[in-house]
C-alpha cells in the first residue's frame, strides 16, 4: 500500500475533516468533491503540510512522521496553489533539480518538455495556463517518484491540454509499483482515468467505489410519487425530492430496468453519483 489514512481528523472553524482512504500500488485513485469539500486539506495532510488533530497516516508502510529523505523523494506532488517562482525559466529549473533529487533525469525531462512544447528559456510567469499545468506534472514525474499526489492538475485547461496531461500520467503508470492520488472537479477526466473513486462531502468520505462499477452498475431512477410508493427500495442508496416526483440513486441499475421497464432509468456517471450522494437522503 502506498498510503493509508485512518480516521484522519482536522478542524478549521466550522469545517471538520474526517477521512479514511487507501491508495494501493498500480492504481489511480480519484478524490472528487465540490470546492471546499476537503480535497486540498486531505492532500496537504498526507504531505505533512498540515498536522492532523488525530488519526494515523502511513506512507510506504511507515508512519508519515517517520519518513526519511530518501522516502520523501519518492513522492511527486502537484498542488494548485504552489510551484516554482514565476521568474525562473525551465532551463534554470532543470539546472538545480538534481541538487534536490539525486534521481532527477535531466535529459528525459528536457526531452519531454520539447515533446510537449514547453519553452526552456521563457519565464514561467509568461506561460499559458496549459503550459504551467504540463510543466508541473512533468516536474513531478522527473525524478522517478513511486507515488504522485495531484491536486486539480487539469484545472482551467481546455480539452486538448487536459488530454495531454492525462497522457503524461498514463505514461507514468506504465511502470509497475507506482500509484496516483488525483483530485479533479472534471468528472470526465476521472471516469476515463481512475481505477477507484472516493467521494468527499463536507469533510467526510460518502462513497468509495471502483470507477467501472459506477459506470456499469449505478443509475438514477426518475418517477412520480405514485411510482415511488410502489417501488422496491432494496437497492436504493439515496433519494432526492424533485418537482416531478423523485430521483433515486441505485447501484443495481439492471434490476430496475428489468423489473420496472416503464421507469426512466439513466445510466450512472461520477457527477450524478456525487450529486445524489451529497444532496439525496437515505431512506
C-alpha positions, 0 to 999 in steps of 0.5 A: 500500500502506498498510503493509508489514512485512518480516521484522519481528523482536522478542524478549521472553524466550522469545517471538520475533516474526517477521512479514511482512504487507501491508495494501493500500488498500480492504481489511480485513485480519484478524490472528487468533491465540490470546492471546499469539500476537503480535497486540498486539506486531505492532500496537504495532510498526507504531505505533512503540510498540515498536522492532523488533530488525530488519526494515523497516516502511513506512507510506504508502510511507515508512519508519515512522521517517520519518513526519511529523505530518501522516502520523501523523494519518492513522492511527486506532488502537484498542488494548485496553489504552489510551484516554482517562482514565476521568474525562473525559466525551465532551463534554470529549473532543470539546472538545480533539480538534481541538487534536490533529487539525486534521481532527477533525469535531466535529459528525459525531462528536457526531452519531454518538455520539447515533446510537449512544447514547453519553452526552456528559456521563457519565464514561467510567469509568461506561460499559458495556463496549459503550459504551467499545468504540463510543466508541473506534472512533468516536474513531478514525474522527473525524478522517478517518484513511486507515488504522485499526489495531484491536486486539480492538475487539469484545472482551467485547461481546455480539452486538448491540454487536459488530454495531454496531461492525462497522457503524461500520467498514463505514461507514468503508470506504465511502470509497475509499483507506482500509484496516483492520488488525483483530485479533479472537479472534471468528472470526465477526466476521472471516469476515463482515468481512475481505477477507484473513486472516493467521494468527499462531502463536507469533510467526510468520505460518502462513497468509495467505489471502483470507477467501472462499477459506477459506470456499469452498475449505478443509475438514477431512477426518475418517477412520480410519487405514485411510482415511488410508493410502489417501488422496491427500495432494496437497492436504493442508496439515496433519494432526492425530492424533485418537482416531478416526483423523485430521483433515486440513486441505485447501484443495481441499475439492471434490476430496475430496468428489468423489473420496472421497464416503464421507469426512466432509468439513466445510466450512472456517471461520477457527477450524478453519483456525487450529486445524489450522494451529497444532496439525496437522503437515505431512506 
